[in-house]
Amino acid sequence: MSTSAQDMTRPSTISRLNRVSGICLVLGGITFIAGGATHPGDSGEGNKVQQLHEMLVQPSWYPSHSLLLLSMGLFAAGIFAISRRGDLGESMATATKVVAGIGALATVGMAAHLFAALEADSLAAGQPTTISTIQTWNETITDTLWALSIVFLAVAGGLTRTVGNRITLIIGLAGGLAFALASATIAFTDRFDPLFPLGSLIGVWAAAVGVMATTRR
C-alpha cells in the first residue's frame, strides 16, 4: 500500500472526510428542499413554451434556482468527499466518483437553467427557440441522469451501509425515482409534474445521510 493510500485510510482522515461530506450533504439537502418549495409554477394553460415563459418571468425564479444551484454543488462536493474515504472498497469508491462527476455536470446544467430567465422575452410568442430547446434537453436529460445517480447511490450505499442505511435507501429511492420521472417527462406532459414535491425526498435523504456521516465513527 502506498503512503497516500495509507493516509486515506487513517481514522483521522476518514473522520475529517465524513465531517466534510456530512456538512455538504445536510446543507445540500436543506437547500434542495427550499429550492423546490419556492420553485415558480405555471397555470397549466398553453403549450410547453408558454408555460416555461410564465415561470421564467416570475420573481421567484432566481431565488429558487440559486438555491437549487447551490444544492447541486453541495451534493457533488459531499459525494466527492465520500469517494475519498479509504474504507469504501474499490467498487463503491469508483461508483461515488462517477456520481460526483454526474453531480458536477448537473451543477453546470442548473447554472444554465438559472440564467435562462435572461432570455425570457424571446419565448413570449409561445414558439420554440434555441433557449427553450436547450432548456428541454437540459432538464429532461441532465436532471434525470442526476436523479437516477442519486437512486443508485442511495441503494448501493444503503445496502453496504457505507452511505446511509436501509431506511435512507427507501427515502432516496422514492425521491430519486419520482424526480427522475417528473424531469424526464416535463417537456412532453403535465401528468407527472405532481411527482416533483415527492422528489424533495432527495433532500431528506441527503440530510439524513449527512447527519449519519458526521456522527460516524
Disulfide bonds with the S-S distance in Angstrom:
none
